[in-house]
Amino acid sequence: MNYATLNVLSGPLHGQTLRLHQREMTIGCDDACDLKLHGYSSLAARHARLVWDGQHFQVRDLSGDGGTGAWIEGRSAPRHAPPRHAPPRNVTPPPTTHTLLPSSNEPDNESATTGPGSLRAGECIELGDFVARLWLPQGGPQFVDAIVVDARSVAVSPSVQVSTVARSAAVSNLKFIRSVVTAFCVTLICLAGVWRLTSSLNGTLEKDTMAAAQVRETAPLNSPRGTPVYNLSPEIAEKAKAATVFIARRVSGGWMSGSGFVTGDGYRLVTNRHVVVDDTGQPQPCLLVFNCGTAQQSQQEIQASSIKLAPQLAGEEFNSDLAVISLTTYVAAPLPMGRAEDLTVASTVYALGFPMNLGMLPDNNTLPAVAVAAESVDRLQQGAAYGTTAVTILQLGGAVTHGNSGGPVINEYGQVVGVISRGDTATGTAFAVPSVYVNALL
């Protein structure tokens, strides 16, 4: 089932994913809560209640007057009921958190209609020192009436306990559900057999085979670990594509091509070091093509003096594979930088670039358009970087080619969380330089 989830960003459960499997759930440290959280010092016994209204989760503050309160992106959730247990702790409410998307001059009509207690996809909820971000599956979340828990399966995170009443109700419902499902499956098998027999008698088996082949042709290619959920809005995708740039460098007998993206103040373009340097490691003049493959396509030649290389870090040769090109004109709205630390394993990101290495540029100036590929996060390894703990290895479950080098890896909000650097088509894996190293270079 496609559940809504809370991706925990703080405390002892940092990095874990908690399922919101019911339409109404209570969060706190009390045994009776649907989501019982351990180790959070400023979390009330029954801190907040989340109620699905068909579009968003309505957050109702249960922590009591003077307590830590429930906050959504800096907005205070409405009070709902007096505390049932110990009096709330007197903790200063958290400061307003940064928004996930760049600020806009246009009014937020959705916020005006949903109210301060509406928790939307991508927003952070803060309950004392517990902070988590909401993720909603494409098409909306699914729910169950009770959690099925026995000796062999656990429906939620190990840190979340299920009450005895919910467990006994789930076991009772399970027997009935199993009988219904079994009968339904038997019926489907019988119907499928009859349909196959009829199709073969009518000579339609060949059409059936052609339809199956078409399904295989339209399925994603590089998805050995499961197909990621494509949840990127058309507006964000178009903005990211407009900011992604085709880069070509002359080599012996032709051209070497790669990708890059506009970020910062709009006059800086980030790419890989190996895209813009020769065999001696020195920057070389390059050709930049903007809006590649569209009617608005334009190009600009840049000199080696416009290229700034990332410093070579001892033991960090891979994460030093970065360069910044200074632009003289404003060509596209820059992509905002995000945080690879906010990702979780198996979450979906999007790699942009030009997945081919053109040995010769076409004489008719016709170049490929930027490609967008949904990839799953296979590995996140944290370590020390620039005096802090950050993601130092970002591995994706999708193959890339040389032309992808330097292209941005973005989250569903259009924020850059990494830069594609290398990939292995044989194993179907790719690696990206995490955002912490890009921010240090900018």
TANOR-V117651 format. One record per residue. RES is the residue in one small letter. D_FIRST is the distance of its C-alpha to the first C-alpha in Angstrom with 2 decimals. Layout:
# TANOR-V117651
RES_D_FIRST + RES_D_FIRST
This chain:
# TANOR-V117651
m_0.00 + n_3.81 + y_5.98 + a_9.69 + t_11.78 + l_15.49 + n_17.24 + v_20.34 + l_23.63 + s_26.23 + g_27.53 + p_26.69 + l_22.90 + h_23.56 + g_21.14 + q_18.31 + t_14.87 + l_14.00 + r_10.69 + l_11.37 + h_9.27 + q_12.09 + r_14.02 + e_17.10 + m_17.55 + t_20.87 + i_21.63 + g_24.79 + c_26.61 + d_27.23 + d_25.89 + a_24.73 + c_22.35 + d_18.57 + l_18.65 + k_21.87 + l_23.21 + h_26.24 + g_29.01 + y_29.13 + s_32.70 + s_32.45 + l_29.29 + a_30.29 + a_29.40 + r_27.28 + h_27.07 + a_24.70 + r_22.24 + l_19.30 + v_18.72 + w_16.42 + d_18.86 + g_16.85 + q_17.68 + h_18.18 + f_18.13 + q_21.60 + v_23.08 + r_25.78 + d_28.24 + l_29.11 + s_31.25 + g_34.60 + d_37.57 + g_38.69 + g_35.50 + t_33.27 + g_31.41 + a_28.07 + w_28.28 + i_26.18 + e_27.77 + g_31.07 + r_30.65 + s_31.20 + a_28.65 + p_30.46 + r_31.66 + h_30.20 + a_31.91 + p_34.50 + p_33.53 + r_33.27 + h_34.26 + a_36.38 + p_37.86 + p_36.03 + r_37.24 + n_39.40 + v_37.63 + t_38.28 + p_35.30 + p_33.81 + p_35.22 + t_33.58 + t_31.08 + h_31.31 + t_29.25 + l_26.82 + l_28.54 + p_32.28 + s_34.29 + s_35.27 + n_38.17 + e_36.10 + p_35.04 + d_31.43 + n_31.01 + e_27.41 + s_28.55 + a_31.35 + t_29.21 + t_26.36 + g_28.77 + p_28.98 + g_26.24 + s_23.42 + l_21.09 + r_19.93 + a_17.81 + g_19.84 + e_22.08 + c_23.06 + i_23.33 + e_26.27 + l_26.88 + g_30.11 + d_29.69 + f_25.87 + v_24.60 + a_21.06 + r_19.61 + l_16.69 + w_14.14 + l_12.18 + p_9.96 + q_11.95 + g_11.98 + g_11.02 + p_8.37 + q_6.40 + f_8.00 + v_9.13 + d_12.88 + a_13.55 + i_12.58 + v_13.11 + v_15.70 + d_18.34 + a_20.63 + r_18.30 + s_14.97 + v_14.26 + a_11.04 + v_12.63 + s_15.52 + p_18.65 + s_20.56 + v_18.66 + q_20.11 + v_19.03 + s_21.90 + t_23.51 + v_23.08 + a_19.27 + r_19.25 + s_21.62 + a_19.85 + a_16.57 + v_18.68 + s_20.42 + n_17.42 + l_16.01 + k_19.17 + f_18.99 + i_15.38 + r_16.41 + s_19.49 + v_17.90 + v_15.40 + t_18.42 + a_20.61 + f_18.28 + c_17.97 + v_21.76 + t_22.40 + l_20.47 + i_22.42 + c_25.64 + l_25.13 + a_24.31 + g_27.52 + v_29.60 + w_28.40 + r_29.18 + l_32.58 + t_33.41 + s_32.45 + s_34.69 + l_37.53 + n_37.42 + g_37.43 + t_34.06 + l_32.58 + e_33.82 + k_31.92 + d_28.73 + t_29.43 + m_30.16 + a_26.89 + a_25.00 + a_27.21 + q_26.45 + v_22.70 + r_23.57 + e_25.94 + t_23.56 + a_20.82 + p_21.07 + l_23.75 + n_23.45 + s_19.90 + p_20.60 + r_17.87 + g_15.06 + t_15.21 + p_14.80 + v_13.30 + y_16.49 + n_16.61 + l_20.42 + s_22.33 + p_25.33 + e_27.77 + i_26.81 + a_26.72 + e_30.19 + k_31.60 + a_30.46 + k_31.91 + a_35.16 + a_35.55 + t_35.03 + v_38.44 + f_39.81 + i_42.38 + a_45.10 + r_47.83 + r_50.89 + v_51.32 + s_53.92 + g_53.79 + g_50.93 + w_48.06 + m_45.17 + s_42.19 + g_39.25 + s_37.18 + g_37.37 + f_36.24 + v_38.07 + t_37.37 + g_39.40 + d_42.03 + g_41.56 + y_44.51 + r_42.81 + l_40.93 + v_39.01 + t_38.81 + n_39.35 + r_42.77 + h_43.01 + v_42.58 + v_45.77 + v_48.09 + d_50.34 + d_50.94 + t_53.06 + g_50.33 + q_52.16 + p_50.58 + q_51.59 + p_51.89 + c_48.76 + l_47.84 + l_44.99 + v_43.46 + f_41.55 + n_39.33 + c_39.54 + g_39.34 + t_39.69 + a_42.74 + q_43.05 + q_43.44 + s_46.06 + q_47.27 + q_49.13 + e_51.02 + i_50.92 + q_53.32 + a_52.68 + s_53.95 + s_50.92 + i_48.55 + k_47.75 + l_46.31 + a_44.19 + p_46.29 + q_45.95 + l_44.42 + a_45.49 + g_42.67 + e_40.42 + e_41.56 + f_38.07 + n_37.25 + s_40.76 + d_39.94 + l_40.13 + a_42.69 + v_43.28 + i_45.30 + s_47.28 + l_47.22 + t_50.19 + t_48.40 + y_45.26 + v_43.17 + a_39.61 + a_37.63 + p_36.72 + l_33.20 + p_32.59 + m_32.01 + g_28.88 + r_28.08 + a_26.47 + e_26.23 + d_23.45 + l_21.14 + t_18.76 + v_18.16 + a_15.41 + s_15.73 + t_16.98 + v_20.68 + y_23.04 + a_26.30 + l_29.18 + g_32.47 + f_34.60 + p_33.39 + m_36.80 + n_40.12 + l_42.83 + g_46.08 + m_48.00 + l_47.31 + p_47.65 + d_51.09 + n_49.72 + n_47.66 + t_44.41 + l_41.65 + p_37.91 + a_35.57 + v_33.17 + a_29.88 + v_26.49 + a_23.94 + a_20.43 + e_20.35 + s_18.21 + v_19.98 + d_20.86 + r_23.43 + l_24.79 + q_28.08 + q_30.04 + g_33.80 + a_36.91 + a_37.63 + y_40.35 + g_40.76 + t_37.14 + t_33.96 + a_31.77 + v_29.53 + t_32.08 + i_29.98 + l_27.17 + q_25.86 + l_23.62 + g_21.96 + g_23.98 + a_27.60 + v_30.16 + t_33.82 + h_37.00 + g_36.76 + n_33.58 + s_35.60 + g_35.93 + g_33.07 + p_30.77 + v_27.24 + i_25.62 + n_22.53 + e_20.83 + y_23.77 + g_26.37 + q_27.69 + v_29.11 + v_27.68 + g_29.59 + v_32.02 + i_31.51 + s_34.31 + r_33.83 + g_31.61 + d_31.80 + t_31.05 + a_31.53 + t_28.71 + g_26.51 + t_26.70 + a_28.16 + f_29.58 + a_30.20 + v_32.74 + p_30.92 + s_31.81 + v_34.08 + y_36.64 + v_36.56 + n_37.20 + a_40.09 + l_41.65 + l_41.42
